[in-house]
Amino acid sequence: MVITPPSSAGPCPKHCRDCRLRSLDAFNAVTPQELGFIHDFRSGVGLAAAGTSIISEQNPNGKLFTLYAGWAFRYKTLSDGRRQILNFLLPGDFIGLQQEFADGASHGVEALTDAALCVFPRDGLWDLFRQFPSLGYDVTWLSARGEGMVDENLLTNGRRTAAERVAMLLIHLYRRVERLGLATDNTIEFPINQQHIADALGLSLVHTNKTLRRLAQLGLHELRDGRLRLLNPRALHRLADYYDLPLRRVPLL
């Protein structure tokens, strides 16, 4: 990943006050003082090409990231190369906090598409907690939210059927993208291929293909040219046992 200083030109704005994500209803507002601290805390911006590592497994880099644009995913691998995708990352997600509490990077993070990131030094967290406890609470909240998502993924892979797993993944990712204002006519960008879905849901590639085709034949969704269209969202909700509660605003660093 290429790191550049925050004053240089790039997809991330020069100053945090110009961050387009902060204008979205998806994220909490911050005070001018908090925003100034976040800008000073930021040590650079990063560009990661699709398919490259943002964080390598067992190779801590001492950095934290906010995904500004693009998609990524967290994963763990076994010694024989089998991979489990832990969760998918979208703009606004905070990355790398787990490194602070482990001897090495306990997971890897890979850019799924070309991605732009804000970069923060890990050793600056103490100043954040001391000077702005409200931002410290935000970091704690984000950590708890991440744990909750892992809990939901464990339930999905442990108890849902293959069709229910796929339905859950499709509807959950759609809702996350929708709240970022990136859905049009029940359609979103969907750069995830069948291997990614299989690795996220603990299914074989063949089973994943059959399940996707079955749901498509039932008229629930359409995947074409890197885009996902929900044809029958209500049926997908019922199949996944997904409760479409209003999504609360989340912190943004």
C-alpha positions in Angstrom: 0.0 0.0 0.0 1.3 3.5 -0.9 1.2 6.0 2.0 1.3 9.7 1.3 1.2 12.6 3.7 -2.2 14.2 4.4 -1.3 17.4 2.6 -0.8 15.7 -0.7 -3.4 15.3 -3.4 -5.4 12.1 -3.5 -8.8 10.6 -3.1 -8.9 11.4 0.6 -9.4 15.2 1.2 -6.5 17.3 2.5 -8.4 18.2 5.7 -10.9 16.1 7.6 -13.4 18.9 7.5 -13.8 18.2 3.8 -14.5 14.5 4.3 -17.6 13.6 2.2 -18.5 10.8 4.6 -19.1 13.3 7.4 -22.0 14.8 5.4 -23.9 11.5 5.4 -26.6 10.7 7.9 -24.9 7.3 8.5 -22.3 8.9 10.8 -22.2 10.8 14.1 -21.3 14.5 14.1 -18.3 15.6 16.0 -17.4 18.9 17.6 -14.9 21.3 15.8 -12.4 20.5 18.5 -12.8 16.7 18.0 -12.5 17.2 14.2 -9.3 19.2 14.7 -7.8 16.4 16.8 -8.8 13.7 14.3 -7.1 15.7 11.5 -3.9 16.1 13.6 -4.1 12.5 14.6 -4.1 11.4 11.0 -0.6 10.6 9.8 -1.2 10.1 6.1 -3.5 8.7 3.5 -3.2 5.4 1.7 -4.1 3.9 -1.7 -4.4 0.2 -1.9 -4.9 -1.5 -5.3 -7.5 -4.3 -5.5 -6.1 -7.6 -4.3 -3.3 -6.1 -2.3 -2.8 -6.4 1.5 -3.7 -3.5 3.8 -2.7 -5.6 6.9 -0.8 -8.9 6.5 -1.5 -11.8 8.9 1.0 -12.0 11.7 2.8 -8.9 10.5 1.7 -5.9 12.6 2.4 -2.6 11.0 1.5 -0.3 13.9 -1.1 1.6 11.9 -4.9 2.1 12.1 -7.1 2.9 9.2 -10.4 4.4 8.3 -11.6 3.1 4.9 -12.6 6.2 3.0 -13.5 4.7 -0.4 -13.7 1.2 -1.8 -14.3 -2.3 -0.4 -12.0 -4.6 1.7 -12.4 -7.7 3.8 -10.8 -9.2 7.0 -9.7 -12.8 6.8 -7.8 -15.6 8.5 -6.1 -18.5 6.8 -5.1 -22.0 7.8 -1.6 -23.4 7.1 -2.9 -25.2 4.0 -4.3 -21.9 2.5 -8.0 -22.3 3.3 -9.4 -18.9 4.1 -12.2 -17.7 6.3 -13.5 -14.2 5.5 -14.5 -12.6 8.8 -16.4 -9.6 7.5 -16.5 -7.2 4.6 -15.4 -3.6 5.1 -17.1 -0.5 3.6 -16.4 3.2 3.7 -16.3 4.6 7.2 -15.2 1.3 8.8 -12.3 1.5 11.3 -9.5 -1.1 10.7 -6.6 -2.5 12.7 -7.7 -2.0 16.3 -7.2 -5.7 17.1 -3.5 -5.3 16.5 -3.3 -3.2 19.7 -4.3 -6.2 21.8 -2.4 -9.0 20.1 1.3 -9.9 19.6 0.8 -9.9 15.9 -1.9 -9.1 13.3 -4.4 -11.8 14.2 -6.0 -11.4 10.8 -5.3 -10.0 7.4 -7.1 -7.2 5.5 -7.2 -7.2 1.8 -8.5 -4.6 -0.6 -11.4 -6.0 -2.6 -11.5 -3.0 -4.9 -9.1 -0.1 -5.3 -9.3 1.5 -1.9 -8.5 4.9 -0.3 -7.7 5.0 3.4 -6.9 7.5 6.2 -4.0 6.3 8.2 -3.5 6.8 12.0 -0.6 5.9 14.2 -1.5 3.2 16.7 0.5 4.8 19.5 -1.7 7.9 19.3 -4.7 6.1 20.8 -3.6 7.1 24.4 -3.8 10.8 23.5 -7.2 10.2 22.0 -8.6 8.6 25.2 -6.9 11.2 27.4 -7.8 14.3 25.5 -11.2 13.4 24.1 -13.0 10.7 26.2 -16.0 11.0 23.8 -13.8 9.8 20.9 -12.4 7.1 23.2 -16.0 5.9 23.8 -16.5 5.9 20.0 -13.5 3.6 19.6 -14.9 1.3 22.3 -18.4 1.4 20.6 -16.8 0.5 17.2 -15.0 -2.4 18.8 -18.3 -3.7 20.4 -20.1 -3.3 17.1 -17.4 -5.4 15.4 -17.9 -8.1 18.0 -21.6 -8.0 17.5 -21.1 -8.5 13.7 -18.8 -11.5 14.4 -21.5 -12.9 16.7 -24.1 -12.6 13.9 -21.7 -14.2 11.4 -21.1 -17.1 13.8 -24.9 -17.6 14.1 -25.2 -17.5 10.3 -22.5 -20.1 9.6 -23.4 -22.3 12.6 -27.2 -22.4 12.3 -28.5 -21.0 9.0 -29.0 -23.2 6.0 -27.0 -22.5 2.8 -29.9 -20.5 1.3 -30.4 -18.6 4.5 -26.7 -17.8 4.7 -26.6 -16.4 1.2 -29.8 -14.4 1.7 -28.4 -13.0 4.9 -25.2 -11.9 3.3 -26.9 -10.3 0.3 -29.5 -8.3 2.4 -27.0 -7.3 5.1 -24.4 -6.0 2.6 -27.2 -4.2 0.6 -28.5 -2.4 3.7 -24.9 -1.4 4.7 -24.3 0.1 1.3 -27.7 1.7 1.1 -27.2 3.6 4.3 -24.1 5.2 2.6 -26.3 6.6 -0.1 -24.9 4.2 -2.8 -28.1 2.3 -3.7 -30.1 3.2 -6.8 -33.3 1.3 -7.9 -32.6 -1.5 -5.4 -29.2 -1.9 -7.0 -25.7 -1.6 -5.5 -22.1 -2.1 -6.6 -21.2 -5.7 -5.6 -17.5 -6.5 -6.3 -17.8 -9.8 -4.4 -17.4 -13.0 -6.4 -18.6 -16.5 -5.6 -15.3 -17.5 -4.0 -15.6 -14.6 -1.6 -19.1 -15.6 -0.7 -18.0 -19.2 -0.2 -15.1 -18.1 2.0 -17.4 -15.9 4.1 -20.1 -18.5 4.6 -18.2 -21.7 5.0 -19.6 -23.2 1.8 -18.0 -25.0 -1.1 -17.7 -23.1 -4.3 -20.1 -25.6 -6.0 -22.7 -25.2 -3.2 -22.4 -21.4 -3.3 -23.0 -21.4 -7.1 -26.0 -23.7 -6.8 -27.5 -21.7 -4.0 -27.1 -18.4 -5.8 -28.7 -19.8 -8.9 -31.6 -21.2 -6.9 -32.3 -17.8 -5.2 -32.0 -16.1 -8.6 -34.5 -18.6 -10.2 -36.9 -17.8 -7.3 -36.8 -14.2 -8.4 -35.1 -12.9 -5.2 -32.1 -11.2 -6.7 -30.0 -10.6 -9.7 -26.2 -10.5 -9.9 -24.8 -9.1 -13.2 -21.7 -7.1 -14.2 -20.5 -6.6 -10.7 -23.9 -5.3 -9.4 -26.5 -6.7 -7.1 -30.2 -6.0 -7.6 -32.8 -7.0 -5.0 -35.9 -8.2 -6.9 -37.8 -9.3 -3.8 -36.3 -7.8 -0.7 -39.2 -8.8 1.5 -38.7 -12.5 0.6 -35.0 -12.2 1.2 -35.7 -10.7 4.6 -38.0 -13.6 5.5 -35.6 -16.2 4.3 -32.7 -14.8 6.2 -34.7 -14.1 9.3 -33.3 -10.6 9.1 -34.9 -7.9 11.2 -34.8 -4.6 9.3 -34.4 -2.3 12.3 -33.4 1.3 11.7 -29.7 1.5 11.6 -28.3 4.0 14.1 -25.6 6.5 13.2 -22.1 5.2 13.9 -18.8 7.0 14.9 -16.4 8.0 12.2 -12.7 8.6 12.8 
